[in-house]
Amino acid sequence: MRLTRRLVIVFVVATVIATVADTILILTGHQDRPLVGADFVDYWPAFAVVSDFAIIYGAKWLGALLIQRDHQEEQEEQEQDGDE
């Protein structure tokens, strides 16, 4: 249950980061409309690839970190239950 909630948080944060990056590009005049899907690759191919890798590997790393933390918490709970 905790893992699911945390993964949802990770994906929400990744979406917010992508939205902020898109907004910055609009506000700085580099684009006149939000970029979606293939349009993003047409305008900024290198940035699209880098941002995709950052989001994918960032989410993967955060997910792995959260899974590891969940396992540690479960082990600590089991040790506490064993001590009692």
Secondary structure as GFF3:
##gff-version 3
##sequence-region A 1 84
A	DSSP	alpha_helix	2	27	.	.	.	ID=ss1
A	DSSP	alpha_helix	38	43	.	.	.	ID=ss2
A	DSSP	alpha_helix	45	83	.	.	.	ID=ss3
###
